[in-house]
Amino acid sequence: MRDNTVQQKAFEFALQVINLYCRLRDNREYVLSKQLLRSGPSIGANVEEALGDQSRNDFIAKMSIAYKEARETRYWLLLLQASQLARIDVSQELSQVEELLRLLTSIIKTTQQTPNQTNRNRNQLPATDNA
């Protein structure tokens, strides 16, 4: 479906969060489920925005927001697990969000450490010499 690893994993995670939300609602858990539904899919939405970047700084900013959303999602998952408000195993979702955090951290650090090349949009073709 998608070529970009973090994009694909964030999309799959969003689907998992939606599924978890439905299971939580079936178990009459209404507060944490809404928080998860807001923060979990937001990770992928911000990754998508980053991939349509207009500048290197914009890319880093959007990936950083995705990272923050992943941290928030991890928090809600840990709270859900510790509180046992619903007897639903969230270990798979925790594992997935940890993987997303590792990927996003790596992307952000690598991008920050890579020298800024050109501001040319990556979708533009390179200029040709018509000599």
N, C-alpha and C positions, 0 to 999 in steps of 0.2 A: 504494500500500500504506500509506504513512505520510505525514502532513502535515508533520511536523517535519523540517527539513533535516538537522540534525545527527543526529537519531535515525535517519533513513533512511540517511545516509552511513555511520554507524557500523555499522549492520546489514549493509549491502552490503560494508563492509570486513571484517567478521567472516567473512562467507562467503568472501571472497577469501583470508583468512588460513587458513581451513580447507582450501581448495583447495591453497594453497601448502604447507601441512603435508603433505598427501597426496603431492604431487610430491616434496617433500624426503625423505619416508620411502621413496618408490620409488627415490630416488637414494642411499639408505643414510645419510642425514644424520639423526641421532637426537637430538643435544643441542640445537642451536639451534632445531630445529623444535618441540621441546616448549616452549621458552621463548616462541616466537612464538604457539603455540597457547594459552598461558596469558594472555599480555598483550594480544594483538590483540582477541579477542572481549570481553575485560574492559572495553574502552573503551565499547562499546555497552551492556553490562550496567550500568555506572555511570551512563551517560546515562539509561537507563530508570529507575534508582533516583532520579535527580535530578528527573525529570519527575513522579514521585510524591511530590515533596517535601512535608514537613510544615511547613517554615519556609524563609525566604529563606536563612538561614545553612546549613541542611541542603542546599538546592539548590546553593549555592556550593561547599560541601564535596564533594558528589558529583561535580560538574562538574570540580572540581580534581583529584579522584582519576582521573577519566576522562582529564584532561590528562596526568597523570603516567604513566598506562598507555600513552598514545599516545607519549610521549617514550621510554618503555622499549621499546616496539615498534619505534620508529624506530631505536633503538640496535641491537637484534638484527638488523634488516634491513640496516643499514649494515655490521655485523660479518659477516653472511652474504655480502654483496656483496664486501667487501674480502678476506675469507679465501678466497673461491672454493671453499668446501668442496663445494658442489654447483654445477654449471654451469647455474644457473637465473637468469634475469633477474628481478630484483625491483624494477625501476624503476617499474612501475605501482603496486606496493604502497607504495613510498616516496612517490610523488606523492600517493596517497590519504591516507597518514598525515600528510603535511605539510598537506594541506587540512583534515583533522580538527583538527590542532593550531591552525591559524589560526582555525577556527570556534570551538573551545573557548576559546581566548584571548579572542576577541571577546565571547563569551557571559559569561565570568567577569568581564571588565573592565566590561562594560556593566551587569551585575547589581550589581557592587560600587559603581558610580558612581550608580546609580539610587536616589533616596531611597526608604527603606522606607515602603511605603504601609500596608497593613493586614496583619494576620496571618491574615485570612480565607482559608481554603482556596479555591483558584481553581475547584474543582468545586462549591462551594456557591453557591446563588442569593443575590443581594443581598436584604437585608431590605426588606420592603415596609411602607409606612405605611398602616395600616388605619383612618385617621381618618374 
